[in-house]
Amino acid sequence: MASFTDRIIGTARLNQQAYEEIEADGTATSQAMGVVILSSVAGGIGSLGLGAGGLGGVIVGGIGALVAWVAWASLTYIIGTRLLPEPQTRSDLKEMMRVLGFAQSAGLARIFGIIPGVGPLVLGITSIWMLVAMVVAVRQALDYTSTWRAVAVCIVGWVVAGVITVLLVGSGSAGG
């Protein structure tokens, strides 16, 4: 069994076997949560280079990242296992949480967003890297043979999450 650091490096390198190991390890959920928190803190620090946030932003961002992780994993699980499964698709929510948590490993590089002049480029590249890692994670967790199906799950999830966000924000402002 790989160490926490080995798992972070393996998933950041988009190593499918690392995702398979994490999927199968029921004890790795707390590690996945740790990756989400570390990635969020790195993103908060990296965003300071853009003049955003401060310490309060990093803390709120960390809490928000945990909530978003659980929500995204739940949504992805439902879409992947109920709407777009392949015949061999077998997964559960905890597996999805673990692999999607570790898919944020690449987000640790966001800390370098604080570097003047290259910060926005670093943050942009890292965002794309995390998106690709998410597709790999979904593909492995749902036992898909098609990468395109994993991409479809992520796109549908992104659209549904966007609609839910608009509805929540819209209903929140309607009462005020």
N, C-alpha and C positions, 0 to 999 in steps of 0.2 A: 504494500500500500504506500502510495506516494505521500510525502509530507505536504503540509499546507502550502509552503513556498513552491514546491514542485508542481502542485496543482495550479497555483496562480500562473506560473510560467507556462505550463502545458496548455492551459486554456487560453492564455493570451496569445500563444503561438498557434491557436486554432487546431490543436491536436485532438482528433476525434477520440482516441483512446482515453485521453484525460477526461473528456466529458462522459464517456461510458463508465469509467471508474467512479466518478462522482455520482452519476445517476444511480449506480448500484449500491453506493455506500450510504445507508440510512443514517449514519452518524455525522454526515458532512453538512447537514442543514445549518448548524451553527457556524461552520466555516464559511458557508455561502453568505450568511448574514454578515459575517465579518468582512468579506470582500465587498459587499454592497456599501457598508459603512465606510471602509477605507477608500473606495472609489469615489464616494460622495464627498468625503473630506478633501481628497486630492482635487476633485473638480471645483470645490469651493475655494481652495487655495489658488488653484490655477486661474479662476475667474477674478481673483483679486487684481491680477495684472490688467484686467479690463476695467478696473475701477468699480467692480460689483461686490456686493455682499458684506464683507467684513466678518467678524467672528460670529455675530448673530445669524448671518446668512449661511455660514458653514453649519451651524447647529440645526437651524430650521431645515436646511437642505438635507442633512443626514437623516432627520426624522422623516422628511418627505420621501427620501429615497427608499426607506424601509417600507413605507406604505405603498409606494408605487411598485416596488418589487413584488409584494404579495398580490396586489391587484393585477399587475401584468402577468404574473405566473398563473393566476386563476383564469384570467381571460384567455391566455394562450392555451392552457390546458383544455378548456371547454371547446375552443375553436378547433384545436388539433385532434382531440379525441372524439368529438361529437359531430362537428360540421365537415371536417376534412381528413378523416382518418384513412390510412391505408389498411389493407386486410391484416397486417401483422402489428398494427399499432397497439401497444400496451404501455400504459403509463399511469402515474398518479400525481396528484398535486405536489406532494413533497419532492418527487423526482424533478418535476418541472421547476420548483423553487430552487433546488440545488443547482441545476445546470444553468438556469438563468442568472442566479446569483454569481456564479463563477464566470459567466459570460461578461461580467462587468470588470474582470481582471484587467483588461486593456485600459480601463478608465483610470487606473493608477498613474498612467502616463500624463493624465491631465494636470498633474501638479506642475509640469513644465510649462503650462500655459501662463504662469506668472512671469516668464522670461520676456522682457520688453522686446518688441519687434517681431517675435516669432510666436507669441502666445496665441493669437487667433488661429494661426496655421496649425499649431499643435492641437488645439482644442477641436478644430475641424477634422483633422486626420484621425484623432482618437475617437471622435463620434462615429465616423465611418467604420473604423476598426471594431468598435463595440457592436455596431449593427451587424457586421459580418459574423462576429462571434455569437450573437444571438441566433442567427440563422443556423449556424453549426450546432448550437446547443439544442435548438428545437428539433432539428433533423435527428440528432442522436437520441434525445429523450423520447421522441415519438416513434423511433425505429423506422423512419421514412427511408425509402430507397431513392426518393426524388428530392433533390435540393430545392427545386422549384416549388414543391408543395410546402416546404418549410418557409420559403420566401412568401408564399401566399398566406400562410398562417400569420406571419408577422405583419403583412400588409393589412389583412382583414382586422387583426387585433389593433393595429395603429388607427385604422378608420373608426372602429367601434369605440376605442378609448377617446378619440377626438370628439365623437358625437356625444359621448357621456360627459366629457369635460364641458363642452358647449352648453349642454342641457343644465348641468350643475351650476355653471357660472351664470347662465341666463336666468335660472330660477332664483339664484342668490341675489341678483341685482334687481329682479322684478319686485321684490318685497321692500326694497330700501328706498 
